[in-house]
């Protein structure tokens, strides 16, 4: 999982520095979707943290706004 996370980080850097698309001979090539890469990175980080035991397996939530106390 650490290798995949590193690859996603590298891809994000490449998109940020080189742009998401380019035009060659009038044809546009899209390299990546930055938003999708960021979402994937966040998901992988969460999974990695949970696997390492440094993050709870679920998020807490409040019921007080729905009439519960």
C-alpha positions as CSV (number, residue, x, y, z in Angstrom):
1,X,0.0,0.0,0.0
2,X,2.9,2.4,0.7
3,X,4.2,1.9,-2.8
4,X,0.8,2.7,-4.3
5,X,0.5,5.8,-2.1
6,X,4.0,7.0,-3.2
7,X,3.0,6.5,-6.9
8,X,-0.2,8.5,-6.3
9,X,1.8,11.3,-4.7
10,X,4.2,11.3,-7.7
11,X,1.3,11.5,-10.1
12,X,-0.2,14.4,-8.2
13,X,3.1,16.3,-8.4
14,X,3.4,15.5,-12.1
15,X,-0.1,16.9,-12.8
16,X,0.5,20.0,-10.7
17,X,3.8,20.8,-12.4
18,X,3.1,19.7,-16.0
19,X,-0.6,20.2,-16.3
20,X,-3.4,17.8,-16.8
21,X,-3.5,17.7,-20.5
22,X,-1.6,18.5,-23.7
23,X,-2.3,18.9,-27.3
24,X,-0.2,17.1,-30.0
25,X,-1.1,17.4,-33.6
26,X,-4.4,18.9,-32.8
27,X,-5.4,16.0,-30.5
28,X,-5.9,16.6,-26.8
29,X,-4.5,14.0,-24.4
30,X,-5.6,14.1,-20.8
31,X,-3.0,12.9,-18.3
32,X,-5.0,12.6,-15.1
33,X,-7.9,13.9,-13.1
34,X,-6.3,15.8,-10.2
35,X,-9.4,15.7,-8.1
36,X,-9.6,11.9,-8.5
37,X,-5.9,11.5,-7.6
38,X,-6.4,13.6,-4.4
39,X,-9.4,11.5,-3.4
40,X,-7.5,8.3,-4.0
41,X,-4.5,9.6,-2.0
42,X,-6.8,10.5,0.9
43,X,-8.5,7.1,0.8
44,X,-5.1,5.3,0.7
45,X,-3.8,7.4,3.6
46,X,-6.9,6.6,5.7
47,X,-6.6,2.9,5.0
48,X,-2.9,3.0,5.8
49,X,-3.6,4.8,9.1
50,X,-6.3,2.3,10.1
51,X,-4.0,-0.6,9.2
52,X,-1.3,0.9,11.4
53,X,-3.8,1.4,14.3
54,X,-3.3,5.1,14.4
55,X,-6.8,5.9,13.3
56,X,-10.1,4.5,14.5
57,X,-12.0,2.2,12.1
58,X,-14.9,4.6,11.8
59,X,-15.8,8.2,12.3
60,X,-17.9,9.4,15.2
61,X,-21.0,11.4,14.6
62,X,-23.4,13.5,16.6
63,X,-27.0,12.7,17.0
64,X,-27.8,15.9,19.0
65,X,-28.8,17.8,15.9
66,X,-31.5,15.3,15.1
67,X,-33.5,15.5,18.3
68,X,-31.3,13.1,20.3
69,X,-29.3,14.1,23.3
